[in-house]
Amino acid sequence: MKFLIEKYIKYLRYEKNLSLHTEISYSTDLHQFSDFLEEHFPDNNIKTIDSDIIRLWIVSLVENKISARSVNRKLSTLKSFYKFLLKIKEVDANPIKRITGLKTSKPLPAFVNDSDMNTILDVDNFDSSFESLRNRIIIELFYVTGMRRAELIGLKDTDVDFSSENIQVTGKRNKQRIIPFSDGMKALLEEYLAARNKEVENQSGYFFTRGNGQQLYPVLVHRIVNSNLKQISTLSKTSPHVLRHSFATTMLNNGADINAVKELLGHSSLAATEIYTHTSFEELKKIYNKAHPRA
């Protein structure tokens, strides 16, 4: 078995040109499987290993507190190894073919609650300069529309309709959608636009610009959001996408229809939106635990 593993690793190195990190990872997984076989099934060879033996290996990994994600990675390595063995005719069948991976729990998305958002957007945290005004409005617009970073960067003056109070957003695969905004947001956007037109020359046609009039870029927007969200010590992530999560979570926590949230986010399927219902349910559990005497 170890000879075949070494042969496979050389194949990855010289024919597949995989990285050293990947090579080491594959080698570790396969030698771990080989050690398991030597300990529990010393009389078996590569052709007599069946799916039951592989399932027992999975059980042993779980019993040794290996995470489901790591177990699935090891299974992926073993599947790739057996494809190689079939290719070089060392085995006649693939015993791992019908073995499925373990279920893994997806982490709930990080989000900002209403009270923390009010703290971040407090006017005392920003000065009267054009860039400071722009930064504050960018953060609030993320929070009240749920748009993606690339969508905000790509906004043009013509995409913002003040009379109808909506924004036309161009999302993934150039799919367009309309997002409404409130009277309060309208006033902020108009204030920003007046300041931009007064202080910034060489207008590029993009709604949010730098001081030289040129379009924003991704790292700058991330920096703007990150520097402000860092005020919340309990927040695990501080990216623009956290504000998108916050928009969806706030909408659902306040009774919005999930299909409406799906359309506002620009998701292609409801499955992508459903993760926020889990977040909402976690919030409900917290409220229940605090409020119910028998909780």
C-alpha positions in Angstrom: 0.0 0.0 0.0 2.7 2.5 1.0 4.5 1.9 -2.4 1.3 2.8 -4.2 0.9 5.9 -2.1 4.3 7.0 -3.0 3.6 6.3 -6.7 0.5 8.4 -6.5 2.3 11.3 -4.8 4.9 11.3 -7.6 2.0 11.3 -10.1 0.5 14.4 -8.4 4.0 16.1 -8.3 5.2 15.5 -11.8 2.0 15.1 -13.9 -0.6 17.1 -12.0 1.8 19.8 -10.8 -0.1 20.3 -7.6 1.3 22.5 -4.9 3.6 21.2 -2.1 0.9 21.9 0.4 -1.6 19.8 -1.4 0.9 17.0 -1.9 1.7 16.9 1.9 -2.0 16.9 2.7 -2.8 14.0 0.4 0.2 12.1 1.6 -0.8 12.6 5.3 -4.4 11.4 4.6 -3.4 8.3 2.7 -0.7 7.2 5.2 -3.2 7.6 7.9 -5.6 5.3 6.1 -2.7 2.9 5.5 -1.8 2.8 9.2 -5.4 2.1 10.0 -5.4 -0.9 7.7 -2.2 -2.3 9.1 -3.5 -2.1 12.6 -7.0 -3.5 12.0 -6.8 -5.4 8.7 -3.2 -6.6 8.3 -4.2 -9.5 6.0 -6.0 -7.3 3.5 -4.3 -5.9 0.4 -5.4 -3.0 -1.9 -7.7 -5.3 -3.9 -9.6 -6.7 -0.9 -10.4 -3.4 0.7 -14.2 -2.9 0.5 -16.6 -0.2 1.4 -17.3 -1.6 4.9 -13.6 -1.2 5.8 -13.7 2.4 4.6 -16.8 3.0 6.7 -15.0 1.6 9.7 -12.2 4.1 9.0 -14.7 6.9 9.0 -16.1 5.7 12.3 -12.6 5.6 13.8 -11.9 9.2 12.6 -15.1 10.5 14.2 -14.3 8.6 17.4 -11.0 10.4 17.5 -12.8 13.8 17.4 -11.8 14.6 13.8 -14.3 17.2 12.4 -16.8 16.3 9.7 -15.1 18.8 7.4 -11.7 17.1 7.9 -13.2 13.6 7.5 -14.8 14.7 4.2 -11.5 16.1 3.0 -9.8 12.7 3.7 -12.6 10.9 1.8 -12.0 13.2 -1.1 -8.3 12.3 -1.0 -9.1 8.6 -0.9 -11.5 9.0 -3.9 -8.8 10.6 -5.9 -6.4 7.9 -4.9 -8.7 5.2 -6.1 -9.3 6.9 -9.4 -5.6 6.7 -9.9 -5.4 3.1 -8.9 -8.2 2.3 -11.4 -6.3 4.2 -14.1 -3.1 2.2 -13.6 -5.2 -1.0 -13.2 -4.1 -1.8 -9.6 -7.8 -2.3 -8.6 -10.8 -3.5 -10.5 -13.4 -1.6 -8.6 -13.7 1.6 -6.5 -15.0 0.7 -3.0 -15.4 4.4 -2.1 -17.6 5.2 -5.1 -20.9 5.0 -3.2 -19.8 6.4 0.2 -21.1 9.8 0.9 -19.5 12.4 3.1 -20.6 13.5 6.6 -23.0 16.3 7.0 -21.3 19.6 8.0 -23.0 22.5 9.8 -22.7 25.8 8.0 -21.7 28.7 10.3 -24.4 31.3 10.7 -23.5 34.6 9.0 -22.2 37.4 11.2 -24.5 40.4 11.4 -24.9 43.8 13.1 -28.0 44.4 15.3 -30.0 47.6 15.2 -28.6 49.2 18.3 -25.0 48.6 17.3 -25.7 50.0 13.9 -27.1 53.1 15.4 -23.9 53.5 17.4 -21.8 53.1 14.3 -23.8 55.6 12.3 -23.8 58.2 15.1 -23.0 61.6 13.4 -20.3 62.2 16.1 -18.2 59.4 14.6 -17.9 61.4 11.4 -16.6 64.9 10.5 -18.0 67.3 8.0 -15.6 66.5 5.1 -16.8 65.0 1.8 -15.1 61.7 2.3 -16.4 61.3 5.8 -19.9 62.0 4.6 -19.5 59.6 1.8 -18.2 56.8 4.1 -21.1 57.2 6.5 -23.6 57.0 3.7 -21.9 54.0 2.1 -22.2 52.0 5.4 -25.8 53.0 5.8 -26.7 52.2 2.2 -25.2 48.7 2.5 -27.3 48.2 5.7 -30.6 49.5 4.2 -30.4 47.9 0.8 -28.3 44.7 1.2 -26.4 45.3 -2.0 -23.1 43.7 -2.7 -19.8 45.6 -2.7 -19.3 45.3 -6.4 -22.9 46.6 -7.0 -22.3 49.7 -4.8 -19.0 50.4 -6.6 -20.7 50.1 -10.0 -23.6 52.5 -9.1 -23.9 55.4 -11.6 -25.8 58.6 -11.2 -28.4 57.4 -13.6 -29.1 54.4 -11.4 -30.4 56.5 -8.5 -34.0 57.6 -9.1 -34.8 60.3 -6.5 -38.4 60.9 -7.7 -39.3 57.2 -7.3 -37.0 56.6 -4.4 -35.3 53.5 -5.8 -31.9 52.3 -7.0 -31.3 50.1 -10.0 -28.6 47.6 -9.2 -26.6 45.5 -11.6 -25.8 42.2 -9.9 -24.1 38.9 -10.9 -24.4 37.9 -14.6 -25.5 41.5 -15.3 -28.9 40.8 -13.7 -30.7 44.0 -12.8 -33.0 44.6 -9.9 -34.7 47.5 -8.2 -34.2 48.3 -4.5 -36.4 51.0 -2.8 -35.1 53.5 -0.3 -36.8 55.6 2.4 -37.3 59.4 2.7 -34.5 59.5 5.2 -32.1 57.7 2.9 -33.2 60.1 0.1 -32.2 63.1 2.1 -28.8 61.6 2.9 -28.1 60.7 -0.7 -29.1 64.2 -1.8 -26.8 65.7 0.8 -23.9 63.5 -0.4 -24.6 64.4 -4.1 -24.6 68.1 -3.3 -21.3 67.8 -1.5 -19.7 65.7 -4.2 -20.8 68.0 -7.0 -19.4 71.0 -5.1 -16.1 69.6 -4.0 -15.1 66.9 -6.6 -14.0 67.8 -10.1 -13.6 65.5 -13.1 -16.9 63.6 -12.5 -16.7 60.0 -13.9 -20.5 59.3 -13.9 -20.2 56.9 -10.9 -22.3 57.8 -7.9 -19.7 57.2 -5.2 -16.3 58.5 -6.1 -12.9 59.3 -4.6 -11.7 62.8 -4.1 -10.3 62.9 -7.6 -13.7 62.0 -9.1 -12.7 58.4 -10.1 -14.6 55.2 -9.3 -14.1 53.5 -5.9 -12.2 50.3 -5.8 -12.9 47.1 -3.7 -10.0 47.5 -1.1 -11.1 51.1 -0.3 -14.7 50.1 0.3 -13.6 47.2 2.5 -11.3 49.6 4.4 -14.2 52.0 5.0 -16.5 49.4 6.3 -13.9 47.5 8.3 -12.6 50.6 10.1 -16.1 51.4 11.3 -17.4 47.9 12.2 -14.3 47.4 14.3 -16.1 49.4 16.9 -18.2 46.3 17.7 -15.9 44.1 19.8 -18.2 41.1 19.6 -18.4 41.1 15.8 -16.3 38.2 14.3 -16.1 39.7 10.8 -16.1 43.3 9.6 -16.5 43.2 5.8 -19.1 44.8 3.6 -20.8 41.4 3.2 -21.6 41.5 7.0 -23.8 44.5 6.3 -25.6 42.5 3.6 -26.2 39.8 6.1 -27.4 42.4 8.6 -29.9 43.8 6.1 -31.4 40.3 5.4 -31.5 39.3 9.1 -33.1 42.6 10.1 -35.8 42.2 7.4 -36.7 38.7 8.4 -36.6 39.4 12.1 -39.1 42.2 11.5 -41.6 40.0 9.6 -40.5 40.5 5.9 -41.5 37.7 3.5 -38.6 35.5 2.6 -39.4 35.7 -1.1 -39.3 39.5 -1.0 -35.9 39.4 0.8 -34.7 37.0 -1.9 -35.6 39.4 -4.7 -34.1 42.4 -2.8 -30.8 40.5 -2.3 -30.7 39.3 -5.9 -30.4 35.6 -5.0 -31.1 33.2 -7.9 -32.7 30.6 -5.6 -34.5 30.6 -2.2 -31.9 28.2 -0.8 -29.3 31.0 -0.6 -31.8 33.2 1.4 -32.9 30.5 3.8 -29.6 30.7 5.8 -31.0 33.9 7.3 -34.0 32.2 8.7 -31.7 30.1 10.8 -30.2 33.4 12.1 -33.6 34.7 12.9 -34.5 31.5 14.7 -31.4 31.9 16.8 -32.5 35.3 17.8 -36.0 34.0 18.7 -34.3 31.4 20.9 -32.4 34.1 22.7 -35.5 36.1 23.3 -37.3 33.0 24.5 -34.5 32.1 26.9 -34.5 35.6 28.4 -38.3 36.0 28.6 -39.7 32.6 29.6 -39.5 31.6 33.3 -39.1 27.9 32.4 -36.6 28.5 29.6 
